[in-house]
Amino acid sequence: MDLNDPTMQLEEELDSEISSIRREIRKLQRRRRFLSSSILSSEPLQKFIKARNAPAHAISSLNEDISPLVRAAGSHTQSNHHRIAFSTTTFPFKDPSPTTDSDDKDPRNLLGVRIDVCVRNGRFTKPYYLLLRKTRPEADEEGQDTIRLKIHRHTIPAFIPVERLERIFLPTPPRVLGDADGNGSVEPQMKKKPNPPAPKQNLPGLTREIRRQIVSWHTRLDAVHYLREQIGVVRRDGHAYSDDGDDGPWDRDLLIDVGFDSGVGDTRLKKNEFGITSFSPTALEAAYIRIEWEDGQVGRFKISNSGLVERAVVIGDDGRDKALEATLAGGDRKLLTVLDRLRKNMPLRRSSDTASNLE
């Protein structure tokens, strides 16, 4: 395949134009749905439709034309209000899997938890679901039946330790040791000690901790996205491969991959005052950020769940740059103020570079 073939180049240009047009159509469709929902759910229009002094034929004609849209807009508005007020909700569900036992398919034995998170652009992300299964009731010391919950399925990101959190917040009672015949009798030496009470399960604590970690993750992504915007981002979109004629290194944008933008996944930073050529998370969980400068220095710092820079390492041709490390992890240590701290450190860094060049 000859990449310099004019026919191939023309096909690539047409494909890129078609892709850009489709992206623009999707954006306009989302904009139309948003405006339609806002207008139809507005209070003046709702009052006009429900006005009792309006003629009956006018009300009927309006209902026939826009009643489905009004109901959909009202339902959408109510859902948004509910998601803002109650970020975590529960619901019954039915498992459609054909391999699941009949008892597990009973909606009375299944409980779903929905977690909603609002991100920086004012939109809600796709809900995260935690599907729980109720085990058979077990009699406690007082003879009362207690229902135990166990995680059945979930859509929580893989880097969040759901299994470890389940052991902490949804513990199961200790098993009774069986004898050689397997009849479940307790060993003689264990009969002297009373059985420890069954640990209590804490479903609210589990959902709070999982949501806290999800919110922390999105907060880190939002912060990195904001800082990259402050520096300046160029996306590989159509023919806009370069803004200054220098087609530098392109990186896969993890922020785009998790749904912050509908564009392609290759980006790079513009020429900036900091001399930064790369600023991106090293993995999807965005706990570590990698920075690369024009002079070849490479740095990495760790972000806590509260959005603070815990520690930083910067290495160049002359070894570690302790001053730059202190700048990244010093001050108020907030991730959002990293660029401000770097800007204050720029005169000191230039003077040190000048001194090294004179030597």
Secondary structure as UniProt FT lines:
FT   TURN            3..4
FT   HELIX           6..40
FT   HELIX           43..49
FT   TURN            52..53
FT   HELIX           56..85
FT   STRAND          88..91
FT   TURN            98..99
FT   HELIX           102..105
FT   HELIX           107..109
FT   STRAND          110..115
FT   TURN            120..121
FT   STRAND          128..134
FT   STRAND          138..139
FT   TURN            141..142
FT   STRAND          145..146
FT   STRAND          149..154
FT   TURN            158..159
FT   HELIX           162..169
FT   TURN            180..181
FT   HELIX           188..191
FT   HELIX           203..231
FT   STRAND          233..235
FT   TURN            238..239
FT   STRAND          251..252
FT   HELIX           254..257
FT   TURN            258..259
FT   STRAND          266..269
FT   TURN            273..274
FT   STRAND          276..281
FT   TURN            284..285
FT   STRAND          288..293
FT   TURN            294..295
FT   STRAND          298..303
FT   TURN            305..306
FT   STRAND          308..316
FT   TURN            317..318
FT   STRAND          319..320
FT   HELIX           322..329
FT   TURN            331..332
FT   HELIX           335..337
FT   HELIX           338..358
//
